[in-house]
Amino acid sequence: MTSQRDRIGSLESRMEELEATIRGLTEELVDANQRIRELEQAREAEEEEESSQAEEAKSDESKDETDNEESSGSESGDDIIVA
């Protein structure tokens, strides 16, 4: 009977160790998932910022081209020819 009690005690001890391991791994998994979400949000924000900067650069280029065309056109259009 003592060996059965020892075996039960050993199994209970082993089960407690396994439960502690599971708790620890669960906490690590939750922390890892949270960190992954934070990194994904940071990456998305960075991509949005890069995208908006690229759009601003394109917009500025288009505006400069339009301004240059208007300036060129207005110079020749302002000349008055008198006959």
Buried (B, 14 or more C-beta within 10 A) or exposed (E): EEEEEEEEEEEEEEEEEEEEEEEEEEEEEEEEEEEEEEEEEEEEEEEEEEEEEEEEEEEEEEEEEEEEEEEEEEEEEEEEEEE
